[in-house]
Amino acid sequence: MVRRDLILLVVLFAGLVALIGFGPGRSAGLPGGNGSSRSSESGGTLALYWWFESLGYRVERLEYRAFEVDPRADLVVVFNPRERYNREDAAAVAAWVEAGGTLLIAEPRAGLNAPAAPLLAAFELQVAPLPDASTLEYVPILQPALGAPAATQLNVQTRSMITSERADLALLAGSNATPVMVGVQHGEGYVFALTSAQPFANRGLRERDHAAVVVNILRRIPPGGTIVFDEIHHGFVVQPSMRTLLLGTPWGWATLYLGGIVAGYLVLTGRRFGQPIPLRAEADRRSSAEYLASMAGLLRRAGKRDYLRDHYRATLRRHLTHTYGLSPDCDDATLLATIKAVHPARAESVRDLLNKLNDPATDEATLLRIVAAIDGVRNTG
């Protein structure tokens, strides 16, 4: 018979393989990859970041702080953002471009729900799906504006295109019916928009035409200028959400996997949560009546009738002094005189009880009758 712990190890190993192969650690399934300059995967843009640095530009990342475009920046790069732009952030970028900045933006997802849709809308641009739902792979360069150095085509691997009602839209790559890269003048600045970050990704920069397009874009940037990569909209914010921490960081993936292991272990080993069952020794506790009977038996076998007489005598005196408003320390004569002045008949019965409680020769039967008489006195007030 196969041991249960062996089955458990096999299941956990299969879960680890599935997490590595299909889990959140893989890059986002977007054309061109995740687009982050923090990523060294084929779809990241870390190589582009380092290339700009090697060319003498001042390269920065907009991350871990409030979103605000530095007025001294010359180029802002936005590739495949994960977090949606709000209206305030989009308006801030548009005002910065209007003042003379250059924006390079790649958004492969079509529709108004795309993360970069509000930013594109600030420049009257939209991303729409291709008419025949096909995939464009290599598209030609349409403008001589990208001809120094010369570039002939782009490997975009996209299913979307740029649309706009603007009359001054410059079609840079694709076709007149399905442009995938466009340029537009906005105030004193310029916007490059395309539907794939593939040409600028780590793997895409290996192709000569893609590198040539980057150089053509850099012609608008002064030597030694400042280039900023937007990483805030890739999730690098000051206070990340719990979802971002769990699904977007290695420690989060490890926590999820550890939680899965613990849950699987509890299920496969038959552990159940519920109220603990007390031990038999704890459940079989003696009752109060049994305790009283035991104490009575001990006192009887020890012959402690003097103890019982003293106890009941003190009980009787405490009741009577409280009833007639006397001090507990008064003597029997004072107590009897007070009772006689109020209840003469009762004074005789109380005197008889006190005398019997003072008699050391009182047997058990007589003591029981005395206790019953004391209870009668207490019950009658």
Sequence and secondary structure as in RCSB ss.txt:
>XXXX:A:sequence
MVRRDLILLVVLFAGLVALIGFGPGRSAGLPGGNGSSRSSESGGTLALYWWFESLGYRVERLEYRAFEVDPRADL
VVVFNPRERYNREDAAAVAAWVEAGGTLLIAEPRAGLNAPAAPLLAAFELQVAPLPDASTLEYVPILQPALGAPA
ATQLNVQTRSMITSERADLALLAGSNATPVMVGVQHGEGYVFALTSAQPFANRGLRERDHAAVVVNILRRIPPGG
TIVFDEIHHGFVVQPSMRTLLLGTPWGWATLYLGGIVAGYLVLTGRRFGQPIPLRAEADRRSSAEYLASMAGLLR
RAGKRDYLRDHYRATLRRHLTHTYGLSPDCDDATLLATIKAVHPARAESVRDLLNKLNDPATDEATLLRIVAAID
GVRNTG
>XXXX:A:secstr
   HHHHHHHHHHHHHHHHHHHSTTS  SSTT    TT  STTS HHHHHHHHHTT EEEEE SS     TT SE
EEEES SS   HHHHHHHHHHHHTT EEEEE    STTSTTHHHHHTTTEEEEE TT   EEEEEB  GGGBTTB
  EEEEEESEEEEE  TT EEEEE SSSEEEEEEEETTEEEEEES  GGGSTTGGGSHHHHHHHHHHHTTS TT 
EEEEE GGGT  SS  HHHHHHHSHHHHHHHHHHHHHHHHHHHTT   S     HHHH    HHHHHHHHHHHHH
HHT HHHHHHHHHHHHHHHHHHHTT  TT  HHHHHHHHHHH HHHHHHHHHHHHHHH TT  HHHHHHHHHHHH
HHHHT 
